[in-house]
Amino acid sequence: MRQKLLLLLAVVFGLLAFILTYQQLEAEKRRLQGNAEKVFLIRVTRNMAENEEITEADIARFPAERTREALAISREIPWSEASRIIGRKLETSIVAGQTLLSTDLKLPTQRQGFTAVIQPGRRAVAIPIDPVSSVNYLVQPNDNVDVIGTFRFPDVRGDTALDTITLTILQDVKVLAVGNRWGALAGADPNGTRNYGTVTLLLWPDEVEMIVFASQKGKLSLSLRNFEDERIDRDIESRSVNFKLLEQEIPKYNQRREERRQL
């Protein structure tokens, strides 16, 4: 009788231990799921063989949920770093729809260096910046920005209102580097600061002359975009701000802000 009682107690305690362990695991699972963040990763769009070179058409982004702990040790490549893998060769064959991992890529050669992050057909151009024009040094590699220029024009028509203008030159431009930090070196800062004096942009060849000329003739500033915002606002292209327009438009700016706040 005593042995049966001990056996029954052992079974009961075993069940209690199992239930408590299960509840603890479920609670930990819910905690981790609660900390999950929406991220965008990279998948390939077609079957690819070893040593093939990745082009822009070969990759697409897709949403996923990951915890910060998982991202810290993951081999998955965030979409924000897509520009640095264009032109890289595959270490192994992959199939369409497969998530691209860092281990799927061959390491850049020493000869390639920074050029490995420049997409074929594109150009890297550095422009001078300061704390204000770099959004207080918050612009970092792989961010997308708009480039805004402020210029002083000769007063040929006797109208001082047209002396200085500000306009958006390019929209949704990829930042490749800040100072000499790029790619895996982006977070390496031994002084614990983010100060830098230049920002390197990824441009098309026909944009290079315009940006170089603009940087010599005026002051360029960067407007930081949300990483999901890839829109190009065509209305901005025909708009510039001068003293006269600013005086006329201030009431309209505030009216639009009030209307947007009610949406």
Backbone torsions as a table, in degrees:
resi	resn	phi	psi	omega
1	MET	NA	-42.7	179.8
2	ARG	-64.6	-38.1	179.0
3	GLN	-65.8	-38.1	178.0
4	LYS	-65.5	-39.6	179.1
5	LEU	-64.5	-42.6	178.4
6	LEU	-63.6	-40.0	179.2
7	LEU	-64.9	-40.7	179.0
8	LEU	-64.2	-43.1	178.3
9	LEU	-63.2	-38.9	178.6
10	ALA	-62.8	-40.8	178.5
11	VAL	-64.9	-43.2	-179.5
12	VAL	-62.7	-48.5	179.7
13	PHE	-63.5	-34.9	177.5
14	GLY	-64.4	-42.3	177.7
15	LEU	-64.3	-41.7	178.3
16	LEU	-62.2	-42.9	178.5
17	ALA	-62.6	-40.9	178.3
18	PHE	-62.9	-45.2	-178.7
19	ILE	-64.0	-44.4	-179.9
20	LEU	-63.8	-41.7	178.3
21	THR	-64.5	-42.7	178.9
22	TYR	-61.4	-45.3	179.7
23	GLN	-62.9	-38.9	179.2
24	GLN	-65.6	-42.5	178.6
25	LEU	-64.6	-41.3	178.7
26	GLU	-64.4	-40.5	178.5
27	ALA	-63.2	-40.9	178.2
28	GLU	-66.3	-37.8	177.9
29	LYS	-63.5	-44.6	178.6
30	ARG	-64.2	-37.1	179.0
31	ARG	-63.4	-44.3	179.6
32	LEU	-66.4	-40.3	178.4
33	GLN	-65.2	-34.4	178.2
34	GLY	-66.9	-27.8	179.6
35	ASN	-88.8	-1.8	-177.3
36	ALA	-67.8	142.2	179.3
37	GLU	-119.5	151.8	176.1
38	LYS	-78.4	126.4	178.1
39	VAL	-131.2	163.0	175.3
40	PHE	-114.2	125.3	-179.6
41	LEU	-112.1	-177.9	-175.5
42	ILE	-115.6	132.6	170.6
43	ARG	-125.7	153.9	180.0
44	VAL	-86.2	150.3	-174.6
45	THR	-98.9	-6.6	-179.7
46	ARG	-152.4	164.9	174.5
47	ASN	-67.5	133.2	-177.4
48	MET	-133.3	144.9	-177.2
49	ALA	-100.2	163.3	177.0
50	GLU	-55.9	140.4	178.6
51	ASN	76.3	-0.6	174.2
52	GLU	-70.1	147.5	180.0
53	GLU	-93.3	131.8	-177.0
54	ILE	-78.7	131.6	175.2
55	THR	-112.0	171.2	-178.7
56	GLU	-62.0	-31.6	-178.7
57	ALA	-76.0	-13.4	-175.8
58	ASP	-84.6	-8.4	-175.3
59	ILE	-127.9	154.6	176.2
60	ALA	-146.0	156.3	179.5
61	ARG	-95.9	152.4	175.0
62	PHE	-146.2	147.5	-177.5
63	PRO	-80.6	148.5	176.7
64	ALA	-153.0	165.6	176.4
65	GLU	-115.3	126.6	-179.3
66	ARG	-139.4	147.2	172.1
67	THR	-83.0	160.5	178.7
68	ARG	-63.3	-35.0	178.7
69	GLU	-63.4	-42.2	-179.8
70	ALA	-67.5	-40.3	-179.9
71	LEU	-64.6	-33.0	-176.6
72	ALA	-64.6	-29.7	-177.0
73	ILE	-111.5	0.4	-175.6
74	SER	-76.1	150.8	173.8
75	ARG	-95.2	0.7	177.8
76	GLU	-69.8	144.6	-176.6
77	ILE	-102.0	121.1	178.1
78	PRO	-66.1	150.3	-178.8
79	TRP	-61.3	-28.0	179.7
80	SER	-61.8	-17.4	179.8
81	GLU	-104.8	16.4	-176.6
82	ALA	-59.7	-35.7	-175.8
83	SER	-63.0	-28.1	-175.6
84	ARG	-81.7	-9.3	179.9
85	ILE	-101.9	-10.7	176.6
86	ILE	-64.5	129.1	-178.4
87	GLY	92.1	-10.4	177.1
88	ARG	-77.6	153.6	180.0
89	LYS	-100.8	152.4	-177.5
90	LEU	-82.4	140.3	175.7
91	GLU	-82.0	-25.6	-177.0
92	THR	-148.6	164.9	177.9
93	SER	-74.2	145.1	177.5
94	ILE	-137.2	158.9	-176.5
95	VAL	-109.2	159.5	-179.3
96	ALA	-58.3	136.3	179.4
97	GLY	89.5	-8.5	-178.7
98	GLN	-75.4	140.4	175.9
99	THR	-70.1	131.3	-178.7
100	LEU	-81.2	129.3	179.9
101	LEU	-111.6	157.7	179.0
102	SER	-62.8	-29.2	-179.8
103	THR	-75.9	-10.6	177.1
104	ASP	-79.5	-10.1	-173.8
105	LEU	-107.0	142.9	171.9
106	LYS	-72.1	147.7	178.6
107	LEU	-69.4	142.1	175.7
108	PRO	-61.3	143.0	176.9
109	THR	-75.0	160.3	178.7
110	GLN	-61.6	-32.1	179.4
111	ARG	-67.0	-35.7	-179.0
112	GLN	-68.9	-50.4	179.9
113	GLY	51.2	-130.0	-177.7
114	PHE	-64.9	-26.6	-178.4
115	THR	-62.6	-18.0	-180.0
116	ALA	-67.0	-21.7	-179.1
117	VAL	-92.6	-4.7	179.3
118	ILE	-90.8	119.8	-178.9
119	GLN	-64.7	143.8	176.5
120	PRO	-54.8	134.9	-179.3
121	GLY	86.9	-4.2	179.5
122	ARG	-109.5	173.8	-179.2
123	ARG	-136.3	149.8	175.5
124	ALA	-106.8	126.8	-178.3
125	VAL	-133.5	131.6	178.9
126	ALA	-95.8	140.4	175.6
127	ILE	-125.4	147.7	178.6
128	PRO	-74.5	143.0	177.7
129	ILE	-140.6	171.6	175.0
130	ASP	-138.2	-178.2	-177.7
131	PRO	-56.1	-38.5	-178.3
132	VAL	-71.7	-48.6	-175.7
133	SER	-71.8	-13.5	178.3
134	SER	-106.6	20.4	-178.4
135	VAL	55.5	51.0	178.6
136	ASN	57.5	40.7	178.4
137	TYR	63.9	21.5	177.5
138	LEU	-84.6	-15.3	175.1
139	VAL	-69.2	129.0	-177.1
140	GLN	-131.6	164.2	178.7
141	PRO	-54.4	141.6	-179.8
142	ASN	78.5	1.0	171.6
143	ASP	-74.5	159.7	173.0
144	ASN	-111.0	138.1	-175.5
145	VAL	-137.1	161.9	164.8
146	ASP	-101.9	145.3	179.3
147	VAL	-104.7	119.7	-178.1
148	ILE	-114.1	135.3	-179.1
149	GLY	-118.3	142.6	173.9
150	THR	-120.5	126.8	-172.9
151	PHE	-133.9	149.3	172.9
152	ARG	-106.0	123.5	-178.5
153	PHE	-103.6	148.6	175.7
154	PRO	-58.1	136.6	-177.6
155	ASP	-81.2	73.9	-172.9
156	VAL	-82.5	-18.9	-176.8
157	ARG	-110.4	10.3	177.4
158	GLY	71.9	12.9	-179.3
159	ASP	-108.4	103.9	-177.1
160	THR	-67.7	-18.1	178.5
161	ALA	-65.8	-23.7	-178.6
162	LEU	-95.3	7.5	-175.4
163	ASP	-66.5	-41.3	-178.2
164	THR	-125.5	133.0	177.0
165	ILE	-133.7	154.7	174.1
166	THR	-127.0	134.8	-179.5
167	LEU	-149.5	155.4	175.6
168	THR	-82.6	122.7	-176.0
169	ILE	-90.6	-52.1	-180.0
170	LEU	-135.3	147.4	179.0
171	GLN	-117.6	150.6	175.1
172	ASP	54.6	59.7	-179.4
173	VAL	-102.5	133.4	-179.6
174	LYS	-78.9	133.3	174.4
175	VAL	-91.8	120.9	179.2
176	LEU	-88.4	-36.4	-175.4
177	ALA	-154.7	154.5	170.7
178	VAL	-122.9	123.7	-170.7
179	GLY	59.9	-128.5	176.4
180	ASN	-107.6	20.3	179.9
181	ARG	-101.9	128.7	-179.4
182	TRP	-154.9	159.9	176.4
183	GLY	51.2	-129.6	-178.3
184	ALA	-65.8	-18.7	-179.5
185	LEU	-88.3	1.8	-173.5
186	ALA	-62.1	-35.0	-177.6
187	GLY	-95.5	1.3	-177.4
188	ALA	-85.2	103.5	-179.3
189	ASP	-139.2	97.0	-174.0
190	PRO	-63.0	-23.1	-179.6
191	ASN	-88.1	-4.1	179.1
192	GLY	70.7	20.5	178.7
193	THR	-122.1	168.7	-179.5
194	ARG	-115.5	15.9	-176.9
195	ASN	-64.1	138.6	174.5
196	TYR	-157.8	157.4	-175.1
197	GLY	-109.2	-8.4	179.2
198	THR	-139.6	157.3	172.8
199	VAL	-128.4	131.8	-179.8
200	THR	-100.2	124.1	-175.9
201	LEU	-106.8	150.0	175.5
202	LEU	-94.6	114.7	-174.2
203	LEU	-124.1	163.4	167.2
204	TRP	-84.4	153.8	-176.4
205	PRO	-54.0	-39.2	-177.5
206	ASP	-75.6	-5.7	176.7
207	GLU	-93.5	-17.2	-172.3
208	VAL	-62.3	-51.5	-177.5
209	GLU	-59.3	-40.0	-178.1
210	MET	-64.0	-44.2	-178.3
211	ILE	-69.6	-40.3	178.3
212	VAL	-63.4	-45.1	179.1
213	PHE	-62.1	-45.0	-178.4
214	ALA	-63.1	-38.7	-179.6
215	SER	-68.4	-25.4	178.8
216	GLN	-83.6	-30.0	-173.5
217	LYS	-100.0	-9.5	-178.6
218	GLY	-156.8	-164.7	179.9
219	LYS	-111.2	127.7	178.6
220	LEU	-101.5	138.2	176.0
221	SER	-126.5	156.2	-179.7
222	LEU	-112.2	136.0	175.1
223	SER	-110.2	115.6	-174.1
224	LEU	-77.0	133.4	-178.3
225	ARG	-104.8	156.6	169.1
226	ASN	-63.2	142.5	-174.3
227	PHE	-64.9	-17.7	178.5
228	GLU	-94.4	-10.9	-174.2
229	ASP	-88.1	106.6	-179.4
230	GLU	-115.2	14.6	-176.1
231	ARG	-70.6	146.8	172.0
232	ILE	-112.5	116.1	-179.0
233	ASP	-87.7	104.0	-176.2
234	ARG	-71.2	-21.4	179.5
235	ASP	-67.6	-27.9	-178.3
236	ILE	-66.3	-28.7	-174.2
237	GLU	-59.9	-32.9	-176.4
238	SER	-99.0	11.6	-176.8
239	ARG	-118.3	136.5	171.9
240	SER	-139.2	158.0	-175.7
241	VAL	-113.9	127.7	170.3
242	ASN	-129.8	-177.0	-175.7
243	PHE	-61.8	-42.4	-177.7
244	LYS	-65.3	-46.6	-180.0
245	LEU	-64.0	-40.6	-179.7
246	LEU	-58.8	-43.9	179.8
247	GLU	-63.3	-38.3	-178.5
248	GLN	-75.0	-34.7	-169.7
249	GLU	-90.9	-14.4	-176.4
250	ILE	-52.9	-47.4	178.1
251	PRO	-60.4	-36.8	-179.9
252	LYS	-68.3	-38.5	177.8
253	TYR	-58.2	-47.6	-178.2
254	ASN	-68.1	-35.1	177.3
255	GLN	-64.6	-42.8	178.8
256	ARG	-65.1	-38.6	177.9
257	ARG	-62.7	-38.9	179.4
258	GLU	-67.0	-41.4	179.5
259	GLU	-66.1	-41.2	-179.2
260	ARG	-67.9	-31.8	179.9
261	ARG	-65.9	-25.6	-178.3
262	GLN	-86.2	-7.3	-178.8
263	LEU	-73.4	NA	NA
